[in-house]
Amino acid sequence: MHGFELLLVLFDNLVKVGIVRTPETAHFTFDLRAETNEAMESLIEKAQKTIEKTAKPTSTMVDSKVENLLPVAVQHPYAIELAKDAITTVQGEEHVEPIYISPGGEDFHFYAYHAPV
């Protein structure tokens, strides 16, 4: 969001001196990431409110939508233990890594998202 705000500040400064003509349309993409699905929902809501607040002062019509939502990883204790046991059995305990918090979603996380245990 900071880059978007910076762009608006720079754009506003340029318009004041009359250098830039406003485009008929513009497209923005946000790559939002969170550690939980709840945090992602909150982040999406904040982004949408920011877009609305940005459009209002200039009477700009904005059509925004969420596309390609990827749920975040849900760490299931049984699955973690099962994987740890398999790695230990096949490769040895020295190959077991600490649990990693994923910064983003993957398409296979839809299983846990739509059919939570």
C-alpha positions in Angstrom: 0.0 0.0 0.0 2.9 2.4 0.6 4.0 2.3 -3.0 0.4 3.1 -4.1 0.2 6.1 -1.7 3.6 7.3 -2.9 2.4 7.1 -6.4 -0.7 9.2 -5.6 1.5 11.8 -3.8 3.8 12.1 -6.8 1.0 12.1 -9.2 -0.8 14.8 -7.3 2.4 17.0 -7.3 2.7 16.5 -11.1 -0.9 17.4 -11.7 -0.5 20.6 -9.7 2.3 21.8 -12.0 0.3 20.7 -15.1 2.7 18.2 -16.5 0.7 15.0 -16.4 -2.7 14.4 -18.1 -4.9 11.9 -16.3 -5.3 8.6 -18.1 -8.8 7.4 -19.1 -8.2 4.1 -17.3 -5.6 2.7 -15.0 -5.0 -0.8 -13.6 -3.5 -1.6 -10.3 -2.7 -5.0 -8.8 -2.0 -5.7 -5.2 -0.2 -8.8 -4.0 -1.5 -9.1 -0.5 -0.1 -11.8 1.9 -0.9 -12.7 5.5 -0.2 -15.5 7.9 -3.9 -16.3 8.6 -7.0 -16.3 6.5 -8.6 -14.0 9.0 -5.7 -11.5 8.6 -6.1 -11.8 4.8 -9.8 -10.9 5.0 -8.9 -7.9 7.2 -6.2 -6.8 4.8 -8.5 -7.1 1.8 -11.1 -5.0 3.6 -8.5 -2.3 4.4 -7.3 -2.3 0.8 -10.8 -1.8 -0.5 -11.5 1.0 1.9 -8.2 2.7 0.9 -9.2 2.4 -2.7 -12.6 4.0 -2.0 -11.0 6.8 0.1 -8.6 7.5 -2.7 -11.3 7.7 -5.4 -13.8 9.9 -3.4 -11.9 13.2 -3.4 -11.4 13.2 -7.1 -14.9 11.8 -8.0 -13.1 8.9 -9.7 -15.1 5.8 -10.5 -13.3 2.7 -9.3 -14.3 -0.8 -10.0 -12.3 -3.2 -7.8 -12.5 -6.9 -7.3 -10.6 -9.7 -5.6 -9.2 -12.3 -8.0 -7.1 -15.4 -7.5 -7.5 -15.6 -3.7 -5.2 -18.2 -2.4 -5.8 -19.3 1.2 -2.9 -19.4 3.6 -1.4 -22.6 4.9 -3.2 -24.1 7.9 -0.8 -26.1 10.0 -2.5 -29.3 11.1 -0.7 -31.0 14.1 -1.4 -34.5 12.9 -0.1 -33.8 9.4 3.0 -32.2 10.8 3.7 -35.1 13.1 3.1 -37.6 10.3 5.6 -35.8 8.0 8.1 -35.5 10.8 7.9 -39.3 11.5 8.2 -40.1 7.8 11.3 -37.9 7.4 12.9 -39.3 10.5 12.3 -42.8 9.4 13.6 -42.4 5.9 16.3 -39.7 6.2 17.0 -39.4 9.9 16.1 -36.8 12.6 18.9 -34.5 11.4 16.9 -33.8 8.3 13.8 -32.6 10.1 13.5 -28.8 9.8 11.7 -26.5 12.2 8.1 -25.6 11.3 8.1 -22.8 8.7 5.4 -20.0 8.7 4.4 -19.5 5.0 4.2 -15.9 3.9 1.7 -16.7 1.2 -0.9 -19.0 -0.2 -0.7 -22.0 -2.5 -3.4 -23.6 -4.6 -3.4 -26.8 -2.6 -4.3 -24.9 0.6 -7.9 -24.8 -0.8 -8.4 -28.3 0.7 -7.9 -27.1 4.3 -9.8 -23.9 3.6 -12.9 -25.5 2.2 -12.9 -28.7 4.3 -11.3 -27.8 7.7 -10.6 -30.6 10.1 
